[in-house]
Amino acid sequence: MPRNQFQRMIFALLTVIITVHAYVFYSLYVVNGNTLMSVNQATSVIGAINNQGGVYMLGRYVPIWSVVLLEFILAYCLEISIGSPCSFKLACKVFNPRETHPVIFESAIICATVGIMCPAMSFIASILYYPYYQGFNIITLLANWLKLVCYNFPFAFFTQLFFIQPLVRTVFKVLFHKDIEAREKEQTITDNEAVI
């Protein structure tokens, strides 16, 4: 859908803004919420995080906004450098974008992106949230990575396919409606000339 590098960067920015917030919420509230509340004897997850002095990251407790900021920077860099380009190439190996219905092709790109980004971001998260106070062990790191992939992959697949990407595409269409209309008009003219 994005046509040039600027549009690709805006598309990735929109995707990452929504995705990082969704994953921080999912990780803290859904996956770890009950544990945080029981360990910190709090009645809410945010209360538990405040009681312990923040979110445990890189061997210390940091404010939740710094978690969101760091994950945003890492996810955005990974998305524009590896996620988007590789997912498009993978989708093109399976489907011809000119002959495949746009919904099927976009779904293939989303699935390829999840297949790339979920293990990569889960590995980064396993480093960021590793229990360094217990000492470092590569086997523990790899086990934590596998655990995070198992937790994150279903969430990533379904949210990206049915919620995040449709929302991002809608916002993108609003932002770049003039360019999209011009491109569609250009395509219609080309298609009509091909028929004649």
C-alpha positions in Angstrom: 0.0 0.0 0.0 2.8 2.5 0.7 4.3 3.8 -2.5 7.5 5.5 -1.5 10.1 5.4 1.3 8.4 8.3 3.2 5.0 6.5 3.1 6.7 3.2 4.2 8.2 5.0 7.2 4.9 6.5 8.2 3.1 3.2 7.7 5.7 1.5 10.0 5.4 4.3 12.5 1.6 3.9 12.7 2.0 0.1 13.0 4.7 0.3 15.8 2.8 3.0 17.8 -0.2 0.8 18.1 1.6 -2.5 18.4 4.0 -1.5 21.2 1.2 -0.2 23.3 -0.8 -3.3 22.7 2.2 -5.6 23.6 3.1 -3.7 26.7 -0.5 -3.9 27.9 -0.7 -7.6 26.9 2.6 -8.5 28.6 2.0 -6.6 31.8 -1.7 -7.0 32.3 -2.7 -10.3 30.6 0.4 -12.5 30.9 2.0 -11.1 34.1 -0.8 -9.2 35.8 -1.8 -11.7 38.4 1.8 -12.5 39.3 2.6 -8.8 39.7 -0.5 -8.2 41.9 0.2 -11.2 44.2 3.9 -10.5 44.6 3.3 -6.8 45.3 0.1 -7.4 47.3 -1.8 -4.9 45.1 -5.4 -4.8 43.8 -4.4 -3.5 40.4 -1.6 -4.1 38.0 -0.6 -0.4 37.8 -0.6 -0.4 41.6 1.7 -3.4 41.6 4.0 -1.8 39.2 4.1 1.4 41.3 4.7 -0.6 44.5 7.7 -2.3 43.0 9.1 1.0 41.6 8.4 0.3 37.9 8.9 -2.5 35.4 12.0 -4.8 35.8 14.2 -4.2 32.7 17.9 -4.7 32.2 18.5 -5.6 35.9 16.7 -2.5 37.4 13.2 -1.1 37.8 12.3 1.6 35.3 9.1 3.7 34.8 6.6 2.2 32.4 7.0 5.1 29.9 10.6 4.2 29.5 9.6 0.6 28.7 7.2 1.9 26.0 9.8 4.3 24.6 12.6 1.7 24.4 10.4 -0.9 22.9 9.1 1.6 20.4 12.6 2.6 19.2 13.7 -1.0 18.9 10.5 -2.2 17.2 10.5 0.7 14.7 14.2 0.2 13.8 13.6 -3.5 13.3 10.4 -3.0 11.3 11.9 -0.5 8.8 15.2 -2.4 8.4 14.1 -6.0 8.4 10.4 -6.6 9.0 8.8 -4.7 6.1 11.3 -5.4 3.4 11.7 -9.1 4.2 7.9 -9.7 4.6 7.2 -8.1 1.2 9.9 -10.3 -0.4 8.5 -13.4 1.3 4.9 -12.6 0.2 6.2 -12.0 -3.4 7.8 -15.5 -3.4 4.4 -17.0 -2.8 2.0 -14.6 -4.6 2.4 -12.4 -7.6 1.2 -8.9 -6.4 -0.2 -8.0 -9.8 -2.3 -11.1 -10.2 -3.3 -11.7 -6.6 -6.3 -10.1 -4.9 -5.0 -7.2 -2.7 -6.7 -8.6 0.5 -4.9 -12.0 0.0 -1.6 -10.3 -0.8 -1.8 -7.9 2.2 -2.7 -10.9 4.4 0.4 -12.7 3.2 2.5 -9.7 4.0 1.0 -9.4 7.5 1.6 -13.1 8.2 5.2 -12.8 7.0 5.7 -9.8 9.1 4.4 -11.6 12.2 6.6 -14.5 11.4 9.7 -12.3 11.3 8.9 -9.7 14.0 7.4 -11.9 16.7 10.5 -14.1 17.2 12.9 -11.1 16.8 11.1 -8.8 19.3 10.6 -11.8 21.6 14.4 -12.3 21.6 15.0 -8.7 22.3 12.4 -8.8 25.1 14.1 -12.0 26.6 17.3 -9.9 26.8 15.6 -6.8 28.2 13.6 -8.7 30.8 16.1 -11.4 31.7 16.3 -12.0 35.5 19.9 -10.8 35.7 19.8 -10.9 39.6 19.9 -14.7 39.2 23.1 -14.6 37.1 23.2 -15.1 33.3 22.7 -18.5 31.6 22.3 -18.8 27.8 20.0 -21.8 28.3 17.7 -19.7 30.5 17.8 -16.9 27.9 16.8 -19.3 25.1 14.1 -20.9 27.2 12.7 -17.4 28.1 12.8 -16.6 24.4 10.8 -19.7 23.4 8.3 -19.0 26.2 7.8 -15.4 24.9 7.4 -16.6 21.3 4.7 -19.1 22.5 2.9 -16.3 24.4 3.3 -13.6 21.8 2.8 -15.4 18.5 -1.0 -16.1 18.8 -1.6 -12.6 20.1 0.6 -11.1 17.3 -1.1 -13.1 14.6 -4.7 -12.3 15.5 -4.2 -8.7 16.5 -2.2 -7.8 13.4 -4.5 -9.6 11.0 -7.8 -8.5 12.4 -7.3 -5.3 14.4 -3.9 -3.5 14.1 -3.3 -3.7 10.3 -6.9 -2.9 9.3 -6.8 0.2 11.6 -3.4 1.3 10.3 -4.5 0.9 6.7 -7.6 3.0 7.4 -5.6 5.7 9.1 -3.0 5.5 6.2 -5.8 6.0 3.7 -7.0 9.1 5.5 -3.5 10.6 5.6 -2.6 9.8 2.0 -6.1 9.8 0.3 -5.0 12.2 -2.5 -2.0 10.1 -3.5 -4.1 6.9 -3.3 -6.9 8.4 -5.5 -4.3 9.5 -8.0 -2.7 6.1 -8.1 -6.1 4.4 -8.5 -7.0 6.8 -11.4 -3.7 6.1 -13.0 -4.3 2.3 -12.6 -7.7 2.6 -14.1 -6.4 4.4 -17.2 -3.6 1.8 -17.6 -6.2 -1.0 -17.3 -8.5 0.6 -19.9 -5.6 1.1 -22.3 -4.6 -2.6 -21.9 -8.1 -3.7 -22.7 -8.2 -1.6 -25.9 
